[in-house]
Amino acid sequence: MHSEERSDTLKSTHSKYLLIEGTYNGKIDQKIVFTGSHPYTKSALTTNDEALLKWDDSALGNVSHTASVYTNYRYNFWAQRAAADAQPQPQPQPQP
């Protein structure tokens, strides 16, 4: 995501997500999404100004009227992976 303010300086965010499907925090059959700007580093935990959201689809029970947040993030992962795989890969340049 990029946004331009009233200057030539480009602002950006580097968001990411982590999907967990399985046992989490001692509970089986969990579907958890962590998303935000938070990198998985010590400085992010101790000094950086980061945002991290945890979404727990497991807490919804058997709500079936719409696709879950977890399912949508999982679909997004595979769509991005397919798009990346379809891109031409850079070829190594011979060294002189």
Buried (B, 14 or more C-beta within 10 A) or exposed (E): EEEEEEEEEEEEEEEEBBBBBEEBEEEEEBBBBBBBBBBEEEEBEEEEEEEBEEBBBBEBEEEEEEEBBBEEBBEEEEEEEEEEEEEEEEEEEEEE
